[in-house]
Amino acid sequence: MNSKEFIINSLRENIKERFPRPEVNISHIVYPDKLKQFIEISTGVGGRAEVLGEGESIDDAVRRLFPDAGRIACNLLEVTCATYNPDYIDTPAELNGTDLVICRGIFGVCENAAVYFEQEYLQRSIYFISESLLILLPKDQLVDTMHDAYRRVPNEPPGEFRCFISGPSKTADIEQALVMGAHGARQATVLLV
């Protein structure tokens, strides 16, 4: 038994009275127009969110939003404009030079424009090594706050990688200047479908 286990076991053995976990209900903001709020906040965090146009395919939207993207990574069946499937790459180093990766978000958060997703590519570095990130998100899967979001995140330990992304990578610790794309995608776009 290591020291951590020893301390935890000692605490368990010596606690005489146990109290139930309190029920915490926090009233929080509710946005009347979730779609509008998500789009506005996306712009505020340096990203972009757009609704898929009427009659527009995902391929059409990709060509419109990223006309200069040459190397496009995607494994989704509904996307045919991808130039390669990153699941056929053996090492993360081979992903270098990717202009755009297209992935699927599960739900979005209106208060901070974060999108929750779970790993769908074999190499999780694809989400951070590409120049641009396009997240396909169902527009009816928006929640108001992170309180709502964490209720939707599965409790069981993830088998794979999962996270929230809000806008492009950014840092402001270098001489107090905001730098986009310092340690991840330079552009993050959410396409609400």
Secondary structure, DSSP 8 states (H G I E B T S, - for coil): --HHHHHHHHHHHH-----------------S-HHHHHHHHHHHTT-EEEE--TT--HHHHHHHH-TT--SEE---TT----SB-GGG-SSGGGGTT--EEEEE-SEEETTTTEEEEE--SS-TTHHHHSSEEEEEE-TT-EESSHHHHHHHS-SS--SS-EEEE-SS-EEEEETTEEEETSSS-SEEEEEE-
